């Protein structure tokens, strides 16, 4: 069962230093480093050009400007003006070069990180996806990576450049106006303390904000997918109130975040301004005493004006870096999640499978759902935590070409057995063998070219009927022939009456079709894969009894050489099977034909009587319809 995170405890932000965390981006960023470095140099060049202008102004005030006032010769003045103009134009050129160098490679880095995450999500086992809310994964792959791109394109570059610009600027202020520069530098002491305190608080709030945004995305996703249920039961207002409460919680977190940011920004703007106010008074006194030239004090305050912008940006850039650190933490929480159903190092392939499936001492329990406060730290989830077993030592052989029905009460382990054959989960103990080879010794791709599965919950994609049915078809599939054969066996000829026939695009999750139509298309998809072993996990539950019998009869006729394992919930299905395996409390307690088990197996008779009641109800409902 998927873990709800709407009211989950927040996972605390990693204590790993920010620089160490952001350094994990290096493998992705390495190809873009040359252009990013060139962009950073261009930005640094722009900052140095801006710092050079006050030095020209000092020379202008102490030299050409004073000389022009005495002699009337303005040639030196125009030279200085030309130098300032040239530096300004050069600064603008550097800014343009920074954008040209950096913007394109950072978009490539974002795209690479997004595809790497998606590839890993596709590779992770079902246990991971059962435990992680879709909205959390969506927010990590979209909003978090967009934030990282903006930080790489602007935040890190300007943070480094601004720190260098401020350092060089303060050095020039000390060199130009000695004691005034030291006073200005003294203002960095309280700013350093405030920055440290701000970073500790802001990291926690940033993590909380991004997690809540993921929860909100999950709520939207679930509401959209379950819109029919919400409307059918009139629960729209309740869903709205729940969403509104979550949205308000996120708003309060963002407001807290903004308050922290505004308080820090106020401090780092106010402290330099107060220091500059003190420097004005002291500087005037130094000029009157002859200890400082007018040009020096002009250069000092012009330099201060240049570095005030970078100083004021430091708060925004620091918060941006902390947000990026949180985004990296969240991204790698998923990327670091181990794949517990991995391919072997030395895989075995079966060239011509016969289709024998054997369960040997199979035991299985599902991984425990993680505690709420570990939902976002999946790598810490105790996968081996003990839990009640679903299968408790199953021994069963399904012969090649045989149709075997799995029968049992709800919770007896039928669906679990079906999922173990294509290795959607791995056994906890024992082994599942295909033609004598443990399925864990094969690659998942090779195994699933021989084993196909159709689920009760039919999932279709926003694509054409053709694309949905031929999704798992082998590379040598003949296209139309395989498509028509699969549709005919699955009794899915209704697709030819759709507006564009097999080229009709199915809406999201196929909700524009009825439940029975979706199931028949999902079954056609499994048939089109030409499997040697076909696993049917009650894929016809939404069909009326007559249609199910027609589909089952065609399956037996067309797939006579295919091994079929079917989770049966109707006596009509059971009767068509070659043999039946009875599951009771996670164990196979009987195997035989339908007639043999009716005669000798008490629990089987009880299960069948329950199925007959259900089938009679389905028939009556069909007659009334």
N, C-alpha and C positions, 0 to 999 in steps of 0.2 A: 504494500500500500504506500502510496506517495505520502511523504510527510508534509503536513501543512505548516507553513511558516508565517501565517498571518499574525500570530501572537507569539512567535518563537522568540527565545532570548537572542540578543544580538551577539554574534561571534566577535570577540574583541579583536581589534586590529593587531596584526603581527608586531612583535617587539623588535623585529629585525631592523637595523638602521635603514633609514630612507635610501641612502646611497647604495647600500648592499642590495636592497630590494630592486631598485631601478636598474642596477647593473645586470639583472637577469634578462633585461631586454636586449643585451648585447648580441646574442646570436641572430636575432631578427633585424637589428639595426646595422649590423656590420657592413652589409652591401651598400647601405646609404651613407656610411660614415664620411667618405671623401666629399660628397656634395654638402653634407651637413657641416663638415669642418670648414669648407669654403664659405658657406653661408654664415657661420659663426665669425670667421675672419672678416667677412664683409661687414657684419654688424659691429664688430670691434673697430673696424676702420671708420665707420660712421660715428661711433662714440668718440674716438680720438680726434676726428675732424672737429667735432663739436667742442672738445676741450681745447683745441688749438686756437679757436677764435678768441677766447679771453686773453691768451698770451699776445695775440696780435693787437688786441685792444690796449693792453698795457704799453706795448711799444708805441702805439698810436698816440696815447694820451701823454706819455712822457717824452715823445720825440716829435713826429710831424705835426701833431696838433698844437703843441706848445710853440714849435718853430714857426708854424703858419701864422699864429697870433702875433708873433714878434716881427717877422719879415714879410708876411704876405705871400710867401711861396707855398703853394698848395700841392706841389708835385708829390711830395712824400705822403700827403694825406690821401691823394687818389690811389697811390700804390697800396696803402694799407686797406683802403676800401675794396680795391680789386682783390687783395688777398682774402678778405673776409667773404666776398662774393664767391671767389673760387672755392674756398673751403666749404661754404654752404652747398654749392652745386655738387661738390665731390661727396659730401655727406648724403645728399639725396640719391646720388648714383649708387653709393654703397647700400643704402636701404633697399633700392630696387633690386640690386644683385642678391641681397640676402633672401628676399622673397622668391626670386627665380631659382636660386640654388636649392632651397629647402622644401618648398611646398610639394613638388612632385615626388621626391623620394619618400617623404613621410607618408604619403597616401599609399605608396607601394608597401611600406612596412605595415600599415594598418591592414591592407588587404591580405598580406601574407599571414599575419597573426590571426585574422578572422578565419581564413581557410584552414590554418593549422588547428584551430580550436574546433571547427566543424568536423574536420577529419578525425580528430580524437574522439569527439562525441559519437561519431558513427562507429568507431571501433570499440567504445566502451560497452560493457555487457548490460543486459536488461536490468540487473540489480542496481546499477548506478542510476539509470533513468527512472526506476521505480521510486527512488529516494530523493531525487532532486526535482524541485518545482520547475516547470518550463519557463516561467517568467524570470527566475533567477538566471537561468542559462541564457535567455534572450537578452537580458540587461547586460550581462558580461560580454556577449558577442557584439552588441551594438553600441549602447551608450558608453560603456567603460572604454571600449577601443576607440571610439570617437574622441573621448576625452584625452586618451593617451596620444592620439595623433596631434591634437591641438597643443598638447604639452611639448611633444617632440618638435613641432614646427615653430613654436613660439616660446613656450615656457622655459625649457632648458637653455635654449640659445640666449634669450634675453636675461635669464638669471645669471649665467656666466658672464655675459657681456656687461651687464649692469654692475656686477660685483667688481669686475676689472675697471670699469669706467669710474666707479666711486673711489676705488683704491688709488687709481692714477690721479683722479681729481683732487682727492684729499692731499696726496703727495705734492701736487702742484700748489695747492693752497698753503701748505706748510712752507714750501720753498719760496713762494711769492710774498706771503704776509706772515711769516714765522709764528708769533704767538697766537694770532687769530686762527691759524690753521690747527694749532694744538687744541685750542678751545673747541673748535668744530669737531675735531677727532674725539674729544672727551665725551661728546654726545653719543658716541657709538656704544658706550658702556651700558647705559640703561636700555638702549635699543636691543643689544645682544641678549640681555636678560629677558626682556619682553618677548623677543622672538622665540627663545627656548620655551618659555611658558606657553606661548600661543601654539607652537607646533605640537606640544603634548596634548593640549585640549582639542585642537582642531582635527587631529588624526582620528580620535575617537568619534567625533561628531560626523566627520566625513564618511567613515565606515558605516555608521548607523544610517546616514542619509542614503547611501548607495544600496544598502541592504533593503531598506524600506521601499526604495524605488523598484527593486526587483520583486518584492512582495506585491506591490501594486500592479506590476506587469503580469504577475501570476493570476491575480484576481481578474484582470481584464481578459486574459486568455481563457480562464475557466468559465467566465460568464458568457463569452462569445461562443465557445464550444457547447455550452449547456443552455443556450438561449431557448431551445425548444422546451426543455424541462422547466425553466424559469417561467416561461409564458404559460405552459400547460397548467402549472400549479399556482399561477398568480403570485409568484415570489419576486417579481421585479422590484417592488418597493423595498423589500428586505435586502435584496442584492445591492440596490442603490445605497441604502443606509450603511451597509457593510463597507462598500467601496468609499463612500463619503467619509466614514470614520478613518479608514486607512489613509485616504488622501489628506485629511486634516492632520493626522499624525505626521505625515511626511512634511506638510506645510510648517508645522511647529518645529520640526527638526531643522528645516531649511532656514526658518526665522532665527533659531538659536545659532545656526551656522553663520548667518548674516550678521547677527549681533557680535559674535566673537570676531568676525572679520572687520566689522566697522570699528570696534574698540581698538583693535590692533592697528588698523590704518590710521585712526585718529592719533594714536600715540606716535607712530613713526613719522607722521606729518608735523605734529605739534612740536616734538622735541627739537628737530632741526630748525624749525622756525624760531623757537625761543632762543636757541643758541645763536642763530643769525642776528636776532634782535640785540643780544648782548654784544655780538661782534660789531654791530653798527656803532654802538656807543663807544666801545673801546677803540675801534678803528678811527673814528673821528678824533678822539683824544690823541691817538698816536700820530695822526697827520699833523695836528696842531703843534705837537711837540717836535715834529721833524723826524720822527723815528720811522715813518712810513710814507712812501710817495703816493700821490693821488693815483697814478697809473697802477700801482700795486694793489691799492684798495679796490679800484675798478675791476682789475683782473680777478681779485679774490671773490667779489660778489658776483661777477659774471660766471666764474667757475662754479660758485655755489648754485647759481640759477641752472647751470647745465646739469649738475649732478642731483639736484633736487628731484627732477623727474624720475631718474633711476631709483632714488631712495624711496620715493612714494610708491613706485611699482613693486618694490621688494615684498610688500605685504601680499599683493595680488599674486605675484610669482611664487611666493612661499606657499600660499594656500593652494595654488594650482599644482605645485610639486607634491604636496601632501595628498591632494585628490588623486594625482597620478600614482602615487605610492599605493593608495588603497585600491585603485583600479588594477594595478599589477598583482597585488595580493589576491584579489578576487579572480583574476584571469588564471593565475597559476594554481589556485585551489582546484580548478577543473582540470587544467592541463597536467597537473601532477597526480591526478587520481589514477591509481593503478588499474590496469586491465587484468582482471582475475580470470578471464576466459581468453587466453592468448594462444597464438599459434606456437607449435613446438619448434625447437631449433633444428631438428632433423625430421621433417615431416615424411609421412608415408602416403603413397597414393595407390588407389585401387583402379587398375586400368579398366577392367570389365566387371563391375559389381554384380553379384547375384541378387542381392537385396535381403540377405538374412540379417535380422536384428536380434541381438541377444543382450539381456539384462543379467548381470552377474553380481549378486550380493549388493544391489544398488541401495544406497542410503542417501537421503537428501533432506536438508533443511534450508529454508530461505535465509539469506543474511538478515540479521536483525536490523530493523529500522534504526537510524542514528538518533541519539538524543537531540532535542530541539536546538540546543546551543552548539551542536556539531554539524548541523545540516550543511553549513557552508564551508566546512573543513573536512571534506569527504575522505581525504587521505587518512584521517584519524579514526574513521568509523571502524569499530571492532568487528570485522567481517566474520571472524571465527568465534564470535560470542555464541555460547550454547543456546539452543532453542529447540522446541519440540519438533521432532522429525516428521516430515510429510511422508517419506518413504522409509520403511524400516527393514531393509534387506530383501529386495525384490529379485527373484530369479524367474526369468521368462524368456522363451525363444519364439521368435516369429519367423516362420519358414519363408523362403523366397517365393514370391507370387501369391502369398496367402493374405487373406483379409481377416484381420483380428480385431474384434471389438473389445474395448475396455469398458467395463460396466461396474458401477459402484454408486454408493450414496454420495451426496455432496461432501467434499472435503476428504474423500478417500485417497486422492493422489492421482486421478486420471490425467488431468491437464498437466500436472508436473511431469509425469512419465512421457507425455507427448512432447513437452518442451525439451527434454533431455536428449532426444534422438538427434535433432539438428544442432544440438549443443548451444541452445539459447542460455542454458545454465550448465554448470559442471556438477557432476555428482559429488557429494560429500565423501562418500566411500563406495567401493566397488567400481564397476565399469559398465559402460554401454558400448557394445561392439557392433560394427558393421562388417559382415563377412569375416569375422574373426579379428578385426583390427579395432583397437580401442579408438573411439572417435577423437580422443584428446591427442592422438598421434598424427592426426590429419590437420591440414590447414582448414580454417573455417570455410574458405571459399571452395576448396575441393569437396569437403563434406556436403556443403549445401548445393553443389551441382548435382548431387545424387539424392539428396533428401529435400523435399519441399513440404511446407506446412500451410494449411488454411485454418484461420482462427474463427471462432464464433463471432468475435467483434471485428467485423470486416472493415479494414482501413483502406480507403482509396485516396488517390492524390489528385490535385488540381491539374489534370492532364486529360488527354483524349481517352476514350475507351480502349483504343488500340494500345496506347502507351501503358495504360494500367494493366492490361491483360498480358502483354509481352514483356512486362518489367523483368521477370526472372528467366525469360527464354534464353536458351543457349545461343552462342554466337552463330551457329550454323542453322538457326531456325529459318524456315522458309517463308516467314511473314504471314501472308494471307492464309495459307494452308493451315499453319499451326494455330492461327487466331480462330479460324472458323471451326476447326476441330475442337478446340478448347471450349468455345462458346456453345457448340452443339452438345458436347458431353455434359456441360454444366446447365443445360436447359436455359441458356441466357440469350436466346434468339430475340428477346425484346429489344436488344440494342439496335437492331435494324430499323425499328420504328421511331427511334430518337431523331431529332431534327436533322442531324448530319451523320446518322448511322454510327459506324465505329469511329468516325472522326469527331463525334460530339465531345466537347469538353465537359468533363464532370466537375461540378462545383466543389468547394472545399470539403474534404472528407467524404465526398459523394452523398451529401445530405439531400441533394435534389432527387435522389432515388429512394425507393422503399427499402426497408431492411432486407427483405428477401432478394431484391435485385442486387443490392450491394454484396450479399453473401454469395450469390451465384457468380458475380464477376470476380470475387476473391478466389472462389474455387476454380474458375477458369484460369486465373493467373497461376495457380499451383499446378494445374494440368499442363499448361503451356510450357512449364519449365522442364517437362519430360523427365520427371524424377524416377529413380529406381525404387525409392521408398517414398510413399505419400502418407503424410500424417494429417489427419482430419480431426481437429479439435472442435467437434460439434459445429461444423460450419454451415449447417442447414437448419438451425433451430428456428429461424424466422420464416421458414417455408411451411406451407400446408403439407399435410401428410402425403397426399397424392403426388405433389411435385417432388417431395423428398424421395418417394419410392421410385419415381421416374429417373431422377438424377442418380440414385444409388444403382439402379439396374444398368444404366448406361456406363457407369463407372466400372462395374463388374465385367461388362461386355468389352469395353475398349481398353481397360487396363488389366487384362487377365494376367499379364506377366509382371505386374507391378505389385510390390508388397505394400499393403495398405493397413495402417493402424488408425482406427477410428474411435474417438471418444463418443460412445453411444448414449443417447438419452431417450430413444424410442424403441419399442419392441420390434417395429418394422425394420429398423436398421440392424438390430441384433440378429434377427432371423436371417438376414442376407449374408452374414459373416460366416467364414469357414469355421472359425473357432471363436470362443469368448473367454476372456480372462476376467475373473471377478476380483475386484480390489476391496479390501476391508481393513480399515485402520492402517493404511500404508503398506499392506502386504497383499500378495496374490494368494488368495485362499482356494482358488479353484480354476482349472482350465479345461475346456472341453467344448463340445458342440452345444448349441442351444438346448436340444432335447436332453442330452446327457446331464447338463447342469440342472435343468428343471426337475429331473428325476432324483438327483442325488444331493443337490446343494441347497440347504435351507435358506441361507442368506440370499442366494441368487433368486429364489422364488419370491422372497420379500421385495427385492429391488425391482424385479420384473412387474410384480403387481402394482408397485408405485408408478412405474413407467406407463403401464396400461391405463391407469387412471388419468395420467397426464395426457396421453394420446387421445383418449376418448373425449376429454375436455377440448383438445385442439380440434378434433373432428366436429364436435358440436358447435364450436365457435365458428368453424369454417362454413357449416351449413347455415347458421344464422346470418353470417356475412353475405 
